[in-house]
């Protein structure tokens, strides 16, 4: 019977690695959602008050999110 060695890859990885990978994925997902929320909040705020939206503001805020929640 043929047995492929990568078939049970997750069984071979240390549990700590899998937890870290899952935590990183959750953090990256939350970070992405936060940046999308910032974009929506700023857009809605500017529309509500009839102010021209400045895309630079969203960029600066999202850059701050990335700085404080790095991927590594």
SVG drawing of the C-alpha trace seen along z (x, -y; Angstrom):
<svg xmlns="http://www.w3.org/2000/svg" viewBox="-25 -69 33 71">
<polyline fill="none" stroke="black" stroke-width="0.4" points="0.0,0.0 1.3,-3.5 1.7,-5.9 2.3,-9.5 4.5,-11.2 2.8,-14.6 -0.6,-13.0 -0.3,-13.3 1.6,-16.6 -0.5,-18.1 0.1,-15.1 3.8,-15.6 3.8,-19.3 4.3,-20.2 1.0,-21.3 2.6,-24.6 3.3,-25.4 -0.3,-24.7 -1.6,-27.0 0.8,-29.7 -0.2,-29.4 -3.9,-29.6 -3.3,-32.6 -1.5,-34.4 -4.3,-33.7 -6.9,-35.0 -4.8,-38.1 -4.3,-38.8 -8.0,-38.3 -8.9,-40.7 -6.3,-43.2 -7.8,-43.1 -11.3,-43.5 -10.2,-46.5 -8.7,-48.2 -11.9,-47.6 -13.9,-49.0 -11.7,-52.1 -12.3,-52.7 -16.0,-52.4 -16.2,-54.5 -14.2,-57.3 -16.2,-57.1 -19.5,-57.2 -18.4,-60.1 -17.3,-62.2 -20.5,-61.5 -22.7,-62.3 -21.1,-65.7 -20.7,-66.5 -16.9,-66.6 -14.7,-65.5 -13.1,-62.2 -9.3,-62.3 -7.9,-58.8 -4.7,-59.8 -6.4,-59.7 -7.5,-56.1 -4.0,-55.2 -2.4,-56.8 -4.8,-55.0 -4.3,-51.6 -0.5,-52.1 -0.8,-52.6 -2.8,-49.3 -0.1,-47.5 2.7,-49.0 1.1,-48.0 -0.1,-44.6 2.8,-43.2 2.5,-39.9 5.6,-38.3"/>
</svg>
